[in-house]
Amino acid sequence: MTAAEAAVEDGWLDRTRPRLRPSVRVGPPLWEGPRRIHVVGDRDTGAFLRVGEREAFLVARLDGSAPLSAIGAEYAARFGRRLAAEHWRSLLGMLEARGLLEGAAPELLDRVRASAEAARRAEGRSPLRWRLPLRGAAEAVPAVARAVGWLFALPVAAPLTLLGTLACGYALLSWRELYAAFTGAPAPWSVAVVSLLVVWAMMGAHEYGHGVACHRYGGRPGEIGLMWRLPLVALYCKTDDQVLFPKTWQRVATSFAGVYVNLVALLPVAALWLWGPQSGWWHGLAGAVLFFGTVATLVNLVPVLGLDGYHMLAHALSTLHLQRHTLRFVGHLLRGRAGDYPVRARIVHSGYALLATAVLGPAAVGVIAVWYLTLAELWGPLWAVLALTAEGVLLALLIRWFLRRGRGKES
């Protein structure tokens, strides 16, 4: 007889002390649209479960130290309602089915692990985006953390971040000199190739930065690999365990860690530019890497592109899927249904919508204007307007598909 089935026995609530498996963690409260939820994660299987505040209150207390009756009394004091045996049976049945309770059969854990792996591989996959995990890359993170973990200690990270920021500021102010050194170097094609390789190496270190930070705060990176994201091929690191970190700053720091690695990597390049040869191939290489490395670092910080800056902001606000739910909130707002959202959610999503409009609006107007002028010159004004209208309809359909796809995953 399972724990869930035994719930109907007399006195069962007084003598039963369920315990979560040691690898199971209950994350902090997070906002997902209008709802406040918690994520329950199993580090062993890689599976995650979203639960409400009341369920999280109960699950977090299943450590074997108190019987269900005592936990139920705490629950009644907190929420003003006592749980019946049927409620416990439903909750424990769900936890047992997902292999979260101590004593779960190895066969069940294997099935949960396989299901979580399949879901992780399918997540975000579309004709415009796919991922290719690199074998053994994520498994190397603990060794990398042992070697360079000291760089992530606050007394070291704070001054290095400041110096890297100063290097980026210098690069922005001196971009003409950097670009001139790049284009004026001997064999500029070789400078371009080598600088591209160096920046790609920085991006690889960037992803390991996320992995090391995740490991440092008790998580485990799930994947490191290559990602096709129209129109670019880039590296990526999945740190899903972030949602389980109890402190907001830990989640933000994990998202910032990649940018931090870029800032550190730019320091020797800036030193080569300032104090190395003042002309020739090496000077051109330093200028190219400092220029393109700074651009890549700053682009990563833009909070509306779905990159590190976006994830930092979302974690700082303790909000899941900020972009998706902001689009959904705007739709509710236009239909006069935003009253379903709590005040905090309305403020967060309204603010992010305004931020996205302020950043993307001028860029979109500029792109549309240039594209219209280009098409008008090729085909004439009428066909240019028709082409832009068709592209706008296609974009609206893609956004609608994106929202429906996200809603299906959350249900």
N, C-alpha and C positions, 0 to 999 in steps of 0.2 A: 504494500500500500504506500503510495507516494504521500509527501507532506500535504499536497493540495487535497487529496482524497480523504486524508485523516481529519480534515477540518470539521467534519460533522461529529466526531467523537466527543463525548462528555469530558470536560476538563482538558481538552487538547490545547486550548489557548494558554492554559496555565503552565503546561509542562513542555511546550515546544519552543525551541530556541533556534530558528533557522539562521544560517550563516552564509553570507556571500563568499564566493571563491576569492582567494587572496588577490587575484589579478583584476578584480572588478572595482571600479571607482564610480562614484556619483559626482558629477560635475556641479559647478555653481549655477545659480539662476541666470538664465539668458532669455532674451526677448526674440521671438520669432513672429514678426508681424504684430498682431494684437495680443498674442499669447505669451505668457511667461512659462518657460519650460526648463527642464534639466536634462542633461544627457548622461545616460548610464553607459559606461564603456568597459569592455573586457580587453585588457592588454594582451592576453594570451590568444584569443581568437580573432581580435581585431574587429569585433562586432560592436555596434552602437545601438542604443535604444533611447528614444525621446519619451519622457514622461512628464506629467504635470507636477505642480508644486506639492500636492498632497501625496501622490505616489512617491515622489522623491523623499519626502519626509519619512515615509515608512521604510523605503528601501535602504536609506542611509543608516538606519538603526538595526539592520539585520546583521549584527556582528557576533551573535551567539551569546552576548552578555546578559540579555534580558528576554523573558518569555513574551510571547505575542500579546498576552493580556496587559503587561506593563507598557508595551509600546502602544497598544490601543488606548490606554489611559492617557498617555502623553498626547496622542493624536486628538482625543476628545477635548483635552484641556486647550490645545492649540486651535482646533477648527470647530469646536462646539458640537461634535457629532461622534458617537461611538460606532466602531466598526462591528458588524456582525460576522459570524464565521464564514458566511457566503462571500463576503468581500475579501477576507483573507484567502479563501480558497481560490478566488479569481486571480488575485495578485500573485500568490505563490505558484499557481499553475502557469502563469505567463513567464515568471522567472525560471521555473524548472524547464519549460519548453525551450528557452533560450540558453540553457546551460549556465545560468548565472549563480545558482546555489551550489554550495559545497556538496560533493558527492555525485556530481554530474558524471554520467557514463562517458568514457573516452570516445565511443562511437558518436554520441550526440555532439560532443565538442568538435569532432572532425567535420560533422555536417555543418555546424554553425560556422566553423572556420572557412569551409569551402564556399558557403553562401555569402559570407562577408567579403571574401576575396573576389567573387564574381560581381558583387554589387560595386565594389571599389573599382574594378576594371571598367565597368559599364558607366560609371558616373562621369558626366560631362562629355561623353563620347557622342560626336555628331560628325557630319561631313566637313564641318568647319573646325573641328577640334578632336584630337585623339592623343593618347599617351602611349609611350613605349617604355616600360620600366627596364632599367639596366640591372642585369643579374648581379647580385652581390653588392650593389652600390649602397643601399640602405643599411645592409648588415655591417658595413665598414664604419658607420657613424660612431659606435662606442670607442673604437680604436682612435679615430680622429679626435674625439672629445678628450680622450686621455692625453693626447699629444698637445692640443692647442686650447684646451678648456680654460686655461688661465687667462687667455685673451678676453674671455667673456665675464671675468670678475669685474665688478663695478669700478674699483680703483684703477684698473687698467683700461676698461672700455670707455669711461667718461672722457679722459684726456685724448685718447685716440680718436673718439668720435668728434671732438672739438677740432683736432688737427685736420682730420679728413674733411670736415665741413669747411674749414679755412682753405684747404686745397681746392675744393669745388668752387668756392667763391672766387679764388684767384683765377681759376680756369675760365669762369664766366666773364670776368673782367678782361681777360687776356685772350679771348677766343680767336681774335684776328691773328695775333702772333702765333698761336698754336697751329691754326690752319695753314698759315703761310709757311711755317717750318715743315709741315707735313707735305704740302704740295711742292715746295721748293727743294726737298731733299733729293740726293742722288738716288736714282732708281725708285721713284715714288711707288711704283707698283709693288715692289718688295716690302716697302714700309707698310703699305695698305694690307698686304697678306699677313705679315707678322703682327701688326697691330690688331687685326681681326682675331688671330689666334690667341693673342694675349687677353683681349677682352672676353673671348669665349672661356678662357681659363679662369678669368675673374668671375664669370657667371657660374662656372662649375663650383668654385669656392663659395660663391654666394649661396647656392643651394645647400651645400654642406654646412654653411652657417646656420641656416634654418634647422637642419637636422641636429647639429650640436646643441643649439639652444633648447630644442625640444627634449633632447636627452638630458640636458642639465636640469630641467624642471620636472623630470620624472616621466616623460613621455617616450614614445618610440616612433621614429619616422616610418611610415608605411612603405613609401616608394621614393626612389630618386631615379629620374630617367629623362627621356626626350619627349617634348610635347609639340605637336603641330597645332598652331593657333593662327588661323588665317590673318596675315600672310606670312607668318614667321615660324621658324623652327627654334624652339628654346628649351632650356633645361627646366626641370621642376622638381620640387620636393613636397611630398604630402605629409603634413604634420597634423593629422586629424585629432591626435590626443590633446591638442591645445584646448579644446572645449572642456576638458576635464581639469585643467589647471585651476586651483582655487583662487589665485590672485589675478586681478585684471592686468597688472603690470607684467606678470609672467607671460600672459597671452600676447600682449602688445610687444614685449621684448622678443618673443620668438618670431613674430612677423617682421620686426625691424632687423633681426640678426643678419639677414642677407645683405641689406643696405649697409649695415655696419662693416661687414667683411669687405664690401666694395670701397668704403671710405678708407679702411686700413690699407687695402691694396693700392690705392692711389698715392699713398704717402711716398713710397720709394720712387714712383714715377715722377712725382712732383720734385723730389730731390734731384733726380737725374736731369730734369728740365732746368732747374735753377742752378745747379752746381756742377753738372756734367759738361760735355762739349757744347759749345755755343753755336755750332754749325755742323753740317754734315748729316750722315745717315742716322746716327744715334739721337741727335737732337730732333730730327724729324720724327723718329719713332716715339720719343718721349712726348712730343707735341700731339701726335695722333692718338696715342693711348690716353693721355690726360684729357684730351678733348672728347673723344668718343666715350671714354669711361665715365666722365662727368655727366654727359648727356644720358647715358644708360642709368646711372644712379638716380638722377633727378626725375627721369620719367617713371622709375619705379615708385617714387613717392607721390605721384599724382593720385589723389584719392578717388577718382572716378573711372579708372581704367581697369579695375579688377586685379591690380598688382599689389605690391607690398603695402603701399600707402593706403589702399582701400581696406586691406585686411587689418592694418593697424587701427584705422578709424573704427571699423566694425567691432573689433575686440575691445577697444576703448569704450565703446558704447554698449558692450555686452549684448550685441545684436547679431543674430544669425541671418545670412542671406540678405544683407542690407539692400543691395541693388534690386534684387527680385521683389522684395516686399515693399520697397519704395515705389516701384512701378505699379504694383498692385494697389498700394495706398492711393496713388494719384488717380487710378481708375475708380476706386471707391469715392474719392473726393469729387470727381467730376460727375458722378452719379448721385451725389448727395448722401452717401452712406458712410462717411468717415466717422460718424458718431459712434460706430462700433469699436473704434480704437481708443484705448486709454490715453489720457493726456500726454504721458511720456512718449508713447509710440507716435502720437500725432506730431509732437515737437521734433522727434528724431527724424521721422520720414519727411516731414515738411522741410526741415533744415537741409537734409541731404538732397532733396529734389531741387532746392534753390541753389545749393552748391554745384550740383551737376549741370544745372542750366547755365550758371555763371561761367563755368569752365568750358563746357561743351558747346554752348550756344554760339559764341563768337567763332569758335573753330568750325562748327557746322555751317554757319553763314559764309565763312570764307571759302570752305571747300565747295559749297553749292555754287557760289558765284564764279569761282575759277572753272568748275566743271561746266556750268552753263555757257560761259564765254567760249570754252573750248568746243563744246558741241555745236553752239550757234555758228561758229566759224566754219565747222566741218559740214553741218547739215542744214543750217538755217534756224531762226528763232523758234518756229513752230515745232519742228521735230525735237529741238533741244528741250522745250517745255514738256512735250509728251514723254520723252525719255526720263526726265527728272520726275515726272508724275508717276510713271511706272516703277521707278526705283523707290519712290516714297511708299507706294502701296506694298511693294515687296518687303521693305523694311518693317512696315506695320505688321504684316503677316508673320515675319520672323519674330518680332517682339511678342505677338500673341501666342505663337507656338512655344516660345521660351517660357512664358508665364504658365501656360497650360501644362507644359512638361514639368516645371517645378512644382506645380500644385499636385500633379500625379505622384511625384516622389514623396511629398510630405504627407499624403493621405494614408 
